[in-house]
Amino acid sequence: MRLRETLLGLLVLAALGLGVWWARGPSGASPVPASGASSAPAAADEASLPDVTLADASVDAGDVRLVLSADRPVVALTRVRFRARAESKGTAVPLEEGRLSFEMRMPMGDHRYRLLPGDGGWQEAEVVLPACGSGERTWFATLEGKAAGKHVSARYRLDLTPAAEAPAPAAAAR
């Protein structure tokens, strides 16, 4: 009787282990990122993305230009203000339902931000990005929303400044 119970227990354990392996294993289908955003670009595409590490960057999306700006340097684990603006024919146009999301080549958690109205047609988000344990610094930002009656989207890249390399904050005035 004990042998039968032991064999049945081992069979159940093996079936459970096989189920876990099957559920967590590769399925052949690639995951679809949230809100229809594309996954991080391949290494060959990185050089062609506008870089907001050292200067503001813009992308022409048809007749709408999307501009992304950040307080610099963008330091890991510190609050950084990102500003976005949509322009048509050189004039600011509303960016409705504006969202800014960040991702790396490896999963680093959910970093999606809703843009809030700012001055001069700009929209803003306070962002905190973590440092990757592997030492990778490159993040990819996706700016999207509705402007001039259509959905617009643009991708940018930026490199984080490690906290150890960040300039010291200015001393407080006496």
Protein Blocks (a to p, Z undefined) as FASTA:
>chain_A
ZZmmmmmmmmmmmmmmmmmmmmmmcehiacddehhiacdddfklmmmpccfklmccddde
hjaccdddddddddehiacdddddddeehiacddehiacddddfbdebjadddddddeeh
iacddddddddfklpabdcddddddeehiacddddddddddfklpccdddddZZ
